[in-house]
Amino acid sequence: IGVTEKRNDTLTIDAALKDQHRISFILKHLYRIRRAIEKGANVKGYFYWTLFDDFEWSEGFNPRHGLYYTDYKNNPTRIPKDSAKWFHAFIKGQGQASHYYIT
């Protein structure tokens, strides 16, 4: 099994950059995946959708579900959200993120 396209939308830049809810969203999915593995599921990967805010055919540029905020009016600049910083530290097992061990 490969878990793909797990996402969580945020619309404003302030909410997008301070996205503790996204960290919680990811942790809940990782916890459930770990439980599935413990019960015998053959999970080979986890892919968060998406790394950067992007264009959705039905919603345009409004959904802000990336780990990086895309400023479409400014070249488009990418700004790491709190979730991007957390996810990076979590994967490396570093810093504050390490206390989020999935049990």
C-alpha distances in whole Angstrom, upper triangle without the diagonal:
4,6,9,13,14,18,21,24,28,31,34,34,35,32,30,31,31,28,27,26,23,22,22,20,17,18,18,14,14,15,13,10,12,14,10,10,14,13,11,7,6,4,6,7,9,11,14,16,19,21,24,25,25,27,25,27,28,29,30,30,30,27,26,23,23,23,26,29,30,34,34,38,39,37,34,34,31,31,29,28,28,24,24,27,25,21,23,25,22,20,23,24,27,30,29,26,25,27,23,22,19,20
4,6,10,11,15,18,21,25,28,30,31,32,29,26,28,28,25,25,23,20,20,20,18,15,17,16,13,12,15,13,10,13,15,12,12,16,16,14,10,9,6,6,5,6,8,11,13,15,17,20,22,22,23,22,24,25,26,27,27,27,24,23,20,19,19,23,25,26,30,31,35,35,34,30,30,27,28,25,25,25,21,21,23,22,18,20,22,19,17,21,22,25,27,27,23,24,25,22,21,18,20
4,7,8,11,15,18,21,24,27,27,29,26,23,25,25,22,21,20,17,17,17,14,12,14,13,9,10,13,11,9,12,14,12,12,16,16,15,12,11,8,8,6,5,6,8,10,13,15,18,19,20,21,20,22,23,23,24,24,24,20,20,16,16,17,20,23,24,28,29,32,33,32,29,28,25,25,23,22,22,19,19,21,20,16,19,21,18,16,20,21,24,26,25,22,22,23,20,19,17,19
4,6,9,13,16,19,22,25,25,26,24,21,23,24,20,21,19,16,17,17,14,12,15,15,11,12,15,14,12,15,17,15,16,20,20,19,15,15,11,11,8,6,5,6,7,9,12,15,16,16,18,16,18,20,20,21,21,21,17,17,14,14,15,18,20,21,25,25,29,29,29,25,25,22,23,21,20,21,17,17,20,19,16,18,21,19,17,21,22,25,26,26,22,23,25,21,21,19,21
4,6,10,12,16,18,21,22,24,21,18,20,21,18,19,17,14,15,16,13,11,15,15,12,13,16,15,14,17,19,18,19,22,23,22,19,18,15,15,12,9,7,6,4,7,11,13,13,13,14,13,15,16,16,17,17,17,14,14,10,11,13,15,17,18,22,22,26,27,26,23,23,20,21,19,18,19,16,16,20,19,16,18,21,19,18,22,23,25,27,26,22,24,25,22,22,20,23
4,7,10,14,17,20,20,22,19,16,18,19,15,16,14,11,12,13,9,8,11,11,8,11,14,13,12,15,17,16,18,21,21,21,18,18,15,15,12,9,7,5,5,8,11,13,13,14,16,15,17,18,17,18,18,17,13,13,9,10,12,15,17,18,22,23,26,27,27,24,23,20,20,18,17,17,14,15,18,17,14,17,19,17,17,21,22,23,24,23,20,22,22,19,20,17,20
4,7,10,13,16,17,18,15,13,15,16,12,14,11,8,11,12,8,8,12,12,10,13,16,15,15,18,20,19,21,24,25,25,22,22,18,19,15,12,10,7,5,7,10,11,11,12,14,13,16,16,14,16,15,14,10,9,6,8,10,13,14,16,19,20,23,24,24,21,21,18,18,16,14,15,12,13,17,16,14,17,19,18,18,21,22,24,24,23,20,22,23,19,21,19,22
4,7,10,13,14,15,12,10,13,13,10,11,9,6,10,10,7,9,12,12,12,14,17,16,17,20,21,21,23,26,26,27,24,25,21,22,19,15,13,10,8,9,12,12,11,13,14,13,17,16,14,16,14,12,9,8,5,8,10,13,13,15,18,19,22,24,24,21,21,18,17,15,13,14,11,13,16,15,14,18,20,18,19,23,23,24,24,22,19,22,22,19,21,20,22
4,7,10,12,13,10,8,12,13,10,12,10,8,12,13,11,12,16,16,15,18,20,20,21,24,25,25,27,30,30,31,28,28,25,25,22,18,16,12,10,10,13,12,9,11,13,12,15,14,11,13,11,9,5,5,4,8,10,12,11,13,16,17,20,21,22,19,19,17,16,15,13,14,12,14,17,17,17,20,22,21,22,25,26,26,26,24,22,25,25,22,24,23,26
4,6,8,9,6,5,9,10,8,11,9,9,13,14,12,14,17,18,18,20,22,23,24,26,28,28,30,32,33,34,31,32,28,28,25,21,19,15,13,13,14,12,10,12,14,14,17,16,13,14,11,9,6,5,6,9,11,12,10,12,14,15,18,19,21,18,17,15,14,14,11,13,12,14,17,17,17,20,22,21,23,26,26,26,25,23,22,25,25,23,25,25,27
4,7,9,7,7,10,12,11,14,13,13,16,17,16,18,21,21,22,24,26,26,27,30,31,32,34,36,37,38,35,35,31,31,28,24,22,18,16,15,16,14,10,12,13,13,16,15,11,12,10,6,6,5,9,11,13,13,10,12,12,13,15,17,19,17,17,15,15,15,13,15,15,16,19,20,20,23,25,25,26,29,29,29,28,26,25,28,29,26,29,28,31
4,5,5,6,9,10,11,14,14,14,17,18,18,20,22,23,24,26,28,29,30,32,34,34,36,38,39,40,37,38,34,34,30,27,24,20,18,17,17,15,12,14,16,17,19,19,15,15,12,9,9,8,11,13,14,13,10,12,11,13,14,16,19,16,16,15,13,14,12,14,15,17,19,20,21,23,24,25,27,29,30,29,27,26,25,28,29,27,30,30,33
4,5,5,6,8,10,14,14,14,16,19,19,20,22,24,24,26,28,29,30,32,34,35,36,38,40,40,38,38,34,33,30,26,23,20,18,17,16,13,11,14,16,18,21,21,17,16,13,11,11,9,11,12,12,11,8,9,9,12,13,13,16,14,13,12,10,11,10,12,13,14,16,18,19,21,22,23,25,27,28,27,25,24,23,27,27,26,29,29,32
4,5,5,6,9,12,13,13,16,17,18,20,22,23,24,26,27,29,30,32,34,35,36,38,39,41,38,38,35,34,31,27,25,21,20,19,18,16,14,17,19,21,24,24,20,19,16,14,14,11,13,14,14,13,10,13,12,15,16,17,19,17,16,14,12,12,10,11,13,15,16,17,19,21,22,23,25,26,27,26,24,22,22,25,26,24,28,28,31
4,6,5,6,9,9,10,13,14,15,16,19,20,21,23,24,26,27,29,30,31,33,35,36,37,35,35,32,32,28,25,22,19,18,17,17,15,13,17,19,19,23,22,18,19,16,13,12,9,11,12,12,12,10,13,14,17,18,19,21,19,17,15,13,13,9,10,11,14,15,16,17,20,21,21,23,25,26,25,23,21,20,24,24,22,25,25,28
4,6,6,9,10,9,12,14,14,15,17,19,20,21,23,25,25,27,29,30,31,33,35,36,33,33,29,29,26,22,19,16,15,13,13,11,10,13,16,17,20,20,17,16,13,11,10,7,8,9,9,9,7,10,11,14,16,16,18,16,14,12,10,10,7,9,9,11,13,14,15,17,19,19,21,23,24,23,22,20,19,23,23,21,24,24,28
4,6,9,11,10,12,14,15,16,18,20,21,22,24,26,26,28,30,31,32,34,36,37,34,34,30,30,26,23,20,17,16,15,13,12,12,15,18,20,23,23,20,19,16,15,13,10,11,10,9,8,7,11,12,15,17,16,18,16,13,11,8,7,4,6,8,9,10,12,14,15,16,18,20,21,22,21,19,18,17,21,22,20,23,24,27
4,6,9,9,10,12,14,15,16,18,20,21,22,24,25,26,28,30,31,33,35,36,34,34,30,30,26,23,21,18,18,17,16,15,15,18,21,22,26,25,22,22,19,17,15,12,12,13,11,11,11,14,15,19,20,20,22,20,17,15,11,10,6,6,8,10,11,11,14,16,16,17,20,21,21,20,18,16,15,19,19,18,21,22,25
4,5,5,7,9,10,11,13,15,16,17,19,21,22,23,25,26,28,29,31,32,30,30,27,27,23,20,18,15,15,14,14,14,13,17,20,20,24,23,20,21,18,16,14,10,10,11,9,11,11,14,16,19,21,21,23,20,18,15,13,11,7,6,6,9,11,10,12,15,15,15,18,20,20,19,18,16,14,18,18,16,19,20,23
4,5,5,6,9,10,11,13,15,15,17,19,20,21,23,25,26,27,29,31,29,29,26,26,23,20,19,15,16,16,16,17,17,20,23,23,27,26,23,24,21,19,17,14,13,13,11,14,14,18,20,23,25,25,27,24,22,19,16,13,9,7,7,11,11,9,11,14,14,14,17,19,18,18,16,13,12,16,15,13,16,17,20
4,5,5,6,9,10,11,13,14,15,17,19,20,21,23,25,26,27,29,27,28,25,25,22,19,18,14,15,15,16,17,16,19,22,21,25,24,21,22,20,18,15,13,11,13,12,15,15,19,21,23,26,26,28,25,23,20,18,15,12,10,9,12,14,12,13,16,17,16,18,21,20,20,19,16,15,18,17,14,17,17,19
4,5,5,6,9,10,11,12,14,16,17,18,20,21,23,24,26,27,25,25,22,22,19,15,14,11,11,12,12,14,13,16,19,19,22,22,20,21,18,17,13,11,9,10,9,12,13,16,19,21,24,24,25,22,21,17,15,13,10,9,6,10,12,10,10,14,15,14,16,18,18,19,18,16,14,17,17,14,16,16,19
4,5,5,6,9,10,11,12,14,15,16,18,20,21,23,25,26,24,24,21,21,18,15,14,11,13,13,13,15,16,19,22,22,26,25,23,24,22,20,17,14,12,12,10,13,15,18,21,24,26,26,27,24,22,19,16,13,10,8,6,9,10,7,8,11,12,10,13,15,15,15,15,12,10,13,13,10,13,13,16
4,5,5,6,9,10,10,12,14,15,17,18,20,21,23,25,23,24,21,22,19,16,16,13,15,16,17,18,19,21,24,24,27,26,24,26,24,22,18,16,14,15,13,16,18,21,24,27,29,29,30,27,26,22,20,17,14,12,9,13,14,11,11,15,15,13,15,18,17,18,17,14,12,14,13,10,13,12,14
4,6,5,7,9,10,11,13,15,16,17,19,20,22,23,21,22,19,20,17,13,13,11,12,13,15,17,17,19,21,21,24,23,21,23,21,19,16,14,11,13,12,16,17,20,23,25,28,29,29,26,25,22,20,17,14,13,10,13,15,12,12,16,16,14,16,19,19,20,20,17,14,17,16,13,15,13,15
4,5,5,6,9,10,11,12,14,15,16,18,20,21,19,19,16,17,14,10,10,8,10,12,13,15,16,19,21,21,24,24,23,24,22,21,17,15,12,12,11,15,17,20,23,25,28,28,29,26,24,21,19,16,14,13,9,11,13,10,9,13,14,11,12,16,15,17,17,16,12,14,15,11,12,11,14
4,5,5,6,9,10,10,12,14,15,16,18,20,18,19,16,17,15,12,13,11,14,16,16,19,20,22,25,25,28,28,26,27,26,24,21,19,15,16,14,18,20,23,26,29,32,32,32,29,27,23,22,18,16,14,11,13,14,11,10,13,13,10,12,15,14,16,16,14,11,12,12,8,9,8,10
4,6,5,6,9,10,11,12,14,15,17,19,17,19,16,18,16,13,14,13,15,17,18,21,21,23,26,25,28,27,26,28,26,24,21,19,16,17,16,20,22,25,28,30,33,34,34,31,29,26,24,21,19,17,14,16,18,14,13,17,17,14,15,19,18,19,20,17,14,15,15,11,12,9,11
4,5,5,6,9,10,11,12,14,15,17,14,16,13,14,12,9,11,10,12,15,16,19,20,22,24,23,26,25,24,26,25,24,20,19,15,16,16,19,22,24,28,29,33,33,33,30,29,25,24,21,19,18,14,16,18,15,13,17,17,14,15,18,18,20,21,19,16,17,17,13,13,10,12
4,5,5,6,9,10,10,12,14,15,13,14,11,13,11,8,11,10,14,16,17,20,21,23,26,25,28,28,27,29,27,26,22,21,17,17,16,20,22,25,29,31,34,34,34,31,29,25,24,21,19,18,14,16,17,14,12,15,15,12,12,15,15,17,19,17,14,14,14,11,10,7,10
4,5,5,6,9,10,11,13,14,13,15,13,15,14,12,14,14,17,19,20,23,25,27,29,28,31,31,30,31,30,29,25,23,20,20,19,23,25,28,32,34,37,37,37,34,32,29,27,24,22,20,17,18,19,16,14,17,17,13,14,17,16,19,20,18,15,14,14,10,9,6,7
4,5,5,6,9,10,11,13,11,13,11,14,13,12,14,14,17,19,21,24,25,27,29,27,30,29,29,31,30,29,25,24,20,21,21,24,27,29,33,34,38,38,38,35,34,30,29,26,24,22,19,21,22,19,17,20,20,17,17,20,19,22,23,21,18,18,18,14,13,9,10
4,5,5,6,9,10,11,9,10,8,10,10,9,12,13,16,18,20,23,24,26,28,27,29,29,29,31,30,29,25,24,20,21,20,24,26,29,32,34,37,38,37,34,33,29,29,25,24,23,19,20,22,19,16,19,19,16,15,19,18,21,23,22,18,18,18,15,13,10,11
4,5,5,6,9,10,9,11,9,11,11,11,14,15,19,21,22,25,27,29,31,30,33,33,32,34,33,32,28,27,23,23,22,26,28,31,35,36,40,40,39,36,35,31,30,27,25,23,20,21,22,19,17,19,19,15,15,18,17,20,22,21,17,16,16,13,11,7,8
4,5,5,6,9,9,11,11,14,14,14,17,18,21,23,25,28,29,31,33,32,34,34,34,35,35,33,30,29,25,25,25,28,31,34,37,39,42,42,42,39,38,34,33,30,28,26,23,24,25,22,20,22,22,18,18,21,20,23,25,23,20,19,18,15,13,9,8
4,5,5,6,5,8,8,12,13,13,16,18,20,23,25,28,29,30,32,30,33,32,33,34,34,33,29,29,25,25,25,29,31,34,37,39,42,42,42,39,38,34,34,30,29,27,24,25,27,24,21,24,24,20,20,23,22,25,27,26,22,22,21,18,16,13,12
4,5,5,5,6,6,10,11,12,16,18,21,23,25,28,30,31,33,32,34,34,34,36,35,35,31,30,26,26,25,29,32,34,38,39,43,43,42,39,38,34,34,30,29,28,24,25,26,23,21,23,23,19,18,21,20,24,26,25,22,21,21,18,15,12,12
4,5,7,10,10,13,15,16,19,21,24,26,28,31,33,34,36,35,37,38,37,39,38,38,34,33,29,29,28,32,35,37,41,42,46,46,45,42,41,37,36,33,31,30,26,27,28,25,23,25,24,21,20,22,21,24,27,26,23,21,21,18,15,12,11
4,6,9,11,14,16,17,21,22,25,28,29,33,34,35,37,35,37,37,37,39,39,38,34,34,30,30,30,33,36,39,42,44,47,47,47,44,43,39,38,35,33,32,28,30,31,28,25,27,27,24,23,26,24,28,30,29,26,24,24,21,19,15,14
4,6,9,12,15,16,20,22,25,27,29,32,34,35,36,35,37,37,38,39,39,39,35,34,30,30,30,34,36,38,42,43,47,47,46,43,42,39,38,35,34,33,29,30,31,28,26,27,28,24,23,26,25,28,31,30,27,25,26,23,20,17,16
4,6,9,12,13,16,19,21,24,26,29,31,31,33,31,33,33,34,36,36,35,31,31,27,27,27,31,33,35,39,40,44,44,43,40,39,36,36,33,31,31,27,27,29,27,24,25,26,23,21,24,24,28,30,29,26,25,25,22,20,17,16
4,6,9,12,15,18,21,23,24,28,30,30,32,31,33,33,34,35,35,35,31,31,27,27,26,30,33,34,38,39,43,43,42,39,38,35,35,32,31,30,27,27,28,26,23,24,25,22,20,23,23,27,29,29,26,25,26,23,20,18,18
4,6,8,11,14,17,19,21,24,26,27,29,28,30,31,31,32,32,32,28,27,23,23,23,26,29,31,34,35,39,39,38,35,34,31,31,28,27,27,23,23,25,23,19,21,22,19,17,20,20,24,26,26,23,22,23,20,18,15,16
4,7,10,14,16,18,19,23,25,26,28,27,29,30,31,31,31,31,28,27,23,22,22,25,28,29,33,34,38,37,36,33,32,29,29,27,26,26,23,22,24,22,18,19,21,18,16,18,19,23,26,26,22,22,24,21,19,17,18
4,7,10,13,15,15,19,21,22,24,24,26,28,28,28,27,28,24,23,20,18,18,21,24,26,29,30,34,34,33,30,29,25,26,23,23,23,19,18,20,19,15,16,18,15,13,16,17,21,23,23,20,20,22,19,17,15,18
4,7,10,12,13,16,18,19,22,21,24,25,25,26,24,25,21,20,16,15,15,18,21,23,26,28,31,31,30,27,26,23,23,20,19,19,16,15,18,16,12,14,16,14,12,15,16,19,22,21,18,18,20,17,16,14,17
4,6,8,9,13,15,16,18,18,21,22,22,22,21,21,18,17,13,12,12,15,18,19,23,24,28,28,27,23,23,20,20,18,17,18,14,13,16,15,12,13,16,14,12,16,18,20,22,22,18,19,21,18,18,17,20
4,5,7,10,12,13,16,16,19,20,19,20,18,18,15,13,10,9,9,12,15,16,20,21,25,25,24,21,21,17,17,15,14,15,11,11,14,13,10,12,15,14,13,16,18,19,21,20,17,19,20,17,18,16,20
3,6,8,9,10,12,12,15,16,16,16,15,15,12,11,7,7,9,11,13,14,18,19,22,23,22,19,19,16,17,15,14,16,13,12,16,16,13,15,18,17,16,19,21,23,24,23,20,22,24,20,21,20,23
4,6,7,8,11,11,15,16,15,15,13,14,11,9,6,5,7,9,11,12,15,16,20,20,19,16,16,13,14,13,12,14,12,11,14,15,12,14,17,17,16,19,21,22,23,23,20,22,24,21,22,21,25
4,7,9,12,14,17,19,18,17,14,15,13,10,8,5,5,6,9,10,14,15,19,18,18,14,14,10,11,10,10,13,10,8,12,13,11,11,15,15,14,17,19,20,21,21,18,21,23,21,22,22,25
4,6,10,12,16,17,15,14,11,13,11,8,8,4,6,5,6,7,10,11,15,15,14,11,11,8,9,9,10,13,12,10,13,15,13,14,18,18,18,20,22,23,23,23,21,24,26,23,25,25,28
4,7,9,13,15,12,11,8,9,7,5,6,4,7,6,6,5,9,9,13,14,14,10,11,9,10,11,11,14,13,12,15,17,16,17,20,21,21,23,25,25,25,25,23,26,27,25,27,26,30
4,7,10,12,10,8,6,9,8,8,8,7,11,10,9,8,10,10,13,15,14,11,12,11,13,14,14,18,16,15,19,20,19,20,23,24,23,26,28,28,29,28,26,29,31,28,30,29,32
4,6,9,8,5,5,8,8,9,10,11,14,14,12,10,12,10,14,16,15,13,15,14,16,18,18,21,20,19,22,24,22,24,27,27,27,29,32,32,33,32,29,32,34,31,33,32,35
4,6,5,5,6,8,8,10,11,12,16,16,15,13,15,14,17,19,19,16,18,17,19,20,20,22,21,20,24,25,23,25,28,28,27,30,32,33,34,33,30,33,34,31,33,31,34
4,6,6,9,11,11,14,14,16,19,19,18,17,18,16,19,22,21,19,21,21,23,24,23,26,24,24,28,29,27,29,32,32,31,34,36,37,38,37,34,37,38,35,36,35,37
4,6,9,10,10,14,14,17,20,21,19,18,20,18,20,23,23,21,23,22,24,25,24,27,25,25,29,29,28,30,33,32,32,35,37,38,38,37,34,37,38,35,36,35,37
4,6,6,7,11,12,14,18,18,16,15,16,15,17,20,21,18,20,20,21,22,21,24,22,23,26,27,26,28,31,31,31,34,35,36,36,35,32,35,36,33,35,33,36
4,6,8,10,12,14,18,17,15,13,14,12,14,17,18,15,18,17,19,21,20,23,22,22,26,27,26,27,31,31,31,33,35,36,36,35,32,35,37,34,36,35,38
4,6,8,10,11,15,14,11,9,10,8,11,14,15,12,14,14,16,17,17,20,19,19,22,24,23,25,28,28,28,31,33,33,33,32,30,33,34,31,34,33,36
4,6,9,11,15,14,11,11,11,11,13,16,17,15,16,15,16,17,16,19,18,19,22,23,23,25,27,28,28,31,32,32,32,31,29,32,33,30,32,32,35
4,6,9,12,12,10,11,13,13,15,18,19,16,16,15,15,16,14,17,16,16,20,21,20,22,25,24,25,28,29,30,29,28,26,29,30,27,29,28,31
4,6,9,9,7,8,11,12,15,16,17,14,14,12,12,12,11,13,12,13,16,17,17,19,21,21,22,25,26,26,26,25,22,26,27,24,26,26,29
4,7,8,8,10,13,14,18,19,19,16,16,13,13,12,10,12,10,11,15,15,14,16,19,19,19,22,23,24,24,23,20,23,24,21,23,22,26
4,5,6,8,12,13,17,17,17,14,13,10,10,9,8,11,9,9,12,13,12,14,17,17,17,20,21,22,22,21,19,22,23,21,23,22,26
4,7,9,13,15,18,18,18,15,13,10,9,7,6,8,6,5,9,10,9,10,13,13,14,16,18,18,18,18,15,18,20,18,20,20,24
4,6,10,12,15,14,14,11,10,6,5,4,5,9,8,6,9,12,11,12,15,16,16,18,20,20,20,19,18,21,23,21,23,23,27
4,6,9,12,12,13,10,8,5,5,6,6,10,10,10,12,14,14,15,18,19,20,22,24,23,22,22,20,24,25,23,26,26,30
4,6,9,9,9,6,6,5,7,9,10,14,14,13,15,18,17,18,21,22,22,24,26,26,26,25,24,27,29,27,29,29,33
4,5,6,7,5,5,6,8,11,12,16,17,16,18,20,21,21,24,25,26,27,29,28,28,28,26,30,31,30,32,33,36
4,6,7,5,7,9,11,14,15,19,20,18,21,24,23,24,27,28,28,30,32,31,31,31,29,33,35,33,35,35,39
4,6,6,8,11,13,16,18,21,22,21,23,26,26,26,29,31,31,32,35,34,33,33,32,35,37,35,38,38,42
4,5,6,9,11,15,17,20,22,20,22,25,25,25,27,30,30,31,33,32,31,31,31,34,36,34,37,38,41
3,5,9,12,15,18,21,22,20,22,25,25,24,27,29,29,30,33,32,32,32,31,34,36,35,37,38,42
4,6,10,13,15,19,19,17,20,23,22,22,25,27,26,28,30,30,30,30,28,32,34,32,34,35,38
4,6,10,13,16,17,15,17,20,20,19,22,24,24,25,28,27,26,27,26,29,31,30,32,33,37
4,7,9,13,14,11,13,16,16,16,19,21,21,22,24,23,23,23,22,25,27,26,28,29,33
4,6,10,11,9,10,14,14,14,16,19,19,20,22,21,20,20,19,23,25,24,26,27,31
4,7,8,6,7,10,11,10,13,15,16,17,19,17,17,17,16,19,21,20,22,23,27
4,5,5,7,9,10,11,13,14,16,17,18,17,16,16,14,18,19,18,21,22,25
4,5,5,6,9,10,11,12,14,16,16,15,13,12,11,15,16,15,18,19,23
4,5,5,6,8,10,10,12,14,15,14,14,12,10,14,15,13,16,16,20
4,5,5,6,9,10,11,12,14,14,14,13,11,14,17,15,17,18,22
4,6,5,6,9,10,11,12,11,10,10,9,12,15,14,16,18,22
4,5,5,6,9,10,10,9,9,8,6,9,11,10,13,14,18
4,5,5,6,9,10,10,11,11,8,10,13,11,12,13,17
4,5,5,6,9,9,10,11,9,11,14,13,14,16,19
4,6,5,6,5,6,8,6,7,11,10,12,14,18
4,5,5,6,8,8,5,6,9,8,9,11,14
4,5,8,11,12,9,9,12,11,11,12,15
4,5,9,11,9,8,12,12,12,14,17
4,7,9,7,5,9,9,9,12,15
4,7,6,5,9,10,11,14,17
4,5,6,8,10,12,15,18
4,5,6,8,11,14,17
4,5,6,8,11,14
4,5,6,10,12
4,5,9,11
4,6,9
4,6
4
